[in-house]
Amino acid sequence: MVDVAVIGAGSGGYVAALRAAQLGAQVALIERDQLGGVCLNQGCIPSKALLRSVEVYQLARKAARFGVRASGMTLDWEAAQARKSRVVQGLRGGVGRLLDRAGVEVIRGEARFVSPDTVVVGRDRIEARYFIIATGSHPARPPIPGLDLPGVLDSQQALELEELPQSICIIGGGAIGVEFATLFAGAGLKVTLVEMLPRLLPLLDHSLGQGLQRSLEWRRVEVLTGTRVTGIEAVDGQLQITMTTESDERQVRAERALCAVGRRPNVEGFGLDAAGVRYNGSGIAVDERMRTNVPTVYAIGDVAQGRWQLAHVASHEGIVAAENVCGQDARMRYHAVPACVFSSPEVASVGLSEEEAREQGYDVQVGAFDLSGNGKALAYGQPEGFVKVVAEGEVGQVLGVHAVGPHVSELISEGAMAITLEATLEEFASTIHPHPTVSEALAEAALAVEGRAIHSSRHLLLHR
Ligand code: FAD
C-alpha cells in the first residue's frame, strides 16, 4: 500500500509524483514505456531539437546577409536526428535522477485497475490511498480511406524519419501540423498543408492563423484552408491525396503524407470501468481540483477532459492533483494558459481571443504593434509579425495577448502574468521593458489602443 500511485510518467505524471513526494507522500509511479512520456520522447522536445537544426541550416544559408561568408551548406539529417536523440536521452536521464532523488518508486509495466483502490502491473498488485491517472493521449485517426497506406505517417513516425522525402502533404493545420510544415519546408521539402477549417490554428485568435499563413507561404509552403482530405491512394510510387473545398475537388501528389489532426485521450484498456471512473471519448471527467467522480481517483493531462493538450497544462494539473491528495486545497484556473507554436516565425497566445472577448459581451479594445517597427526584430533579421493586446473597455483590463514573431514564445509569460494579476493596459504600458527586445512591442501594443504607440510605424488593420 502506498499513499499515491501515479499511472503514466509523462509531463503530468512525473511532475505529480515529484510534488507528492515533496509533500511527504510515499509515491509509486507506473510507466509502461519511457520516462517523460510523449512530450519528452515523441513530442515537444524532439520536434524542437529538429526545428533548431533546420533553423540553423536556414540561418547559415542566409549568412551572407549578415556579413558572414560561408559556402557548401547542407543539412545532414542523420546528424540532426542523432543530436535530437542526445537531447532527449539527456533530459530523460535527468527525469530519472529527479525521481530517484525524491524517493519515488518507479514501477515498469502497464497498470490496469481491478478495483478503485488496486491496480495490477504484470503479476504485482499495487494498492494506494489515492490514484492519479496520467495516461496521456495518442494520435487521432480520422476515417479517411487510404490512411493506412505505407508512407502515411503519424507525428511520431515523422519525427523518426531516417531519410527525408522530396515532398510531403500534411493533413491538419493546428499547432503540430504547422510545426511540421516549418520543419520540412526549412529542410527543403515541397510541403502542402491542408486545413479543413477556414484558417490555420483555428482555436486561436484569428489574426494569428492569418499572419502565420502569410509567413508560411513566403517560405513556399502551399497552404490550403477550407479544404477537406477525402482519400489517399498509391499512384506511380507516390501518394495521391484527394481533397475537396465547397466548390472544387483536387489532387495533390507527395512522397509522404502526415496525419496531424489532433490527439485522443488514452482511456481504453486499463480498467477504468473496474475503478468506476466516468469517462467518454473526450477523456476522463474532472473538476477544477482534478478529481474524478471516484473520490480517491484523480486525472490529469491529455487524458482529462478539457480544451488544452499541452505539456505545461499537464504538469500544472499534476501539481494541483498532488497537492489535493496530500491534504491541500489547490485548483486549476484555465483563463491564463499560454499556448505556443514553434513555427517560423513563432506564434504565442494567452487569454481570450478578440472573438471570444466579443462573444462574452465585453466592450473590446484592441491594440497591435507591427514588428517591422521593432529594433530587436530588425537587428535579428526577422522583422516579421506583430503583437496584439485585447482588453475590456471600462478599466482597460487585459484579457488576451497574441503574437506572431521571432521568439515570441519567450514573451508570452508576461501576458500570462498580466492576465493572472488582472493587470490593465496602463500597467502594461507603464512597465519598463528592456531595449532592444521583442517584448517592447507588448508595451507599444498596449499604448496603441489609444493611438499612443511611440514607435508606431504603421497601424495594423488586423481584423477588419
Ligand atoms: P503523456 O506525455 O502522453 O504521457 C502519458 C504516459 O503514460 C506515457 O508515457 C505512456 O506510456 C504512459 N501510460 C499510458 N497508459 C499507461 C498504463 N496503463 N500503464 C502505465 N503507463 C501508461 N505540448 C506543449 O506544451 N508544447 C509543445 O511544444 C508540444 N509539442 C508537441 C509536439 C508533438 C509532435 C506532439 C505529439 C505533442 C506536443 N505537445 C506539446 C503536447 C504534449 O506532448 C502533451 O500535451 C503532453 O505530453 C501530455 O502529457 P501527459 O502527461 O498528459 O501524457
Residues whose N, C-alpha, C, O or C-beta is under 5 A from the ligand:
A	BS01	FAD	I7 G8 A9 G10 S11 G12 G13 I30 E31 R32 D33 Q34 G36 G37 V38 C39 Q42 G43 C44 S47 G109 E110 A111 A134 T135 G136 S137 S155 I176 F270 I300 G301 D302 V303 Q309 L310 A311 H312 A314
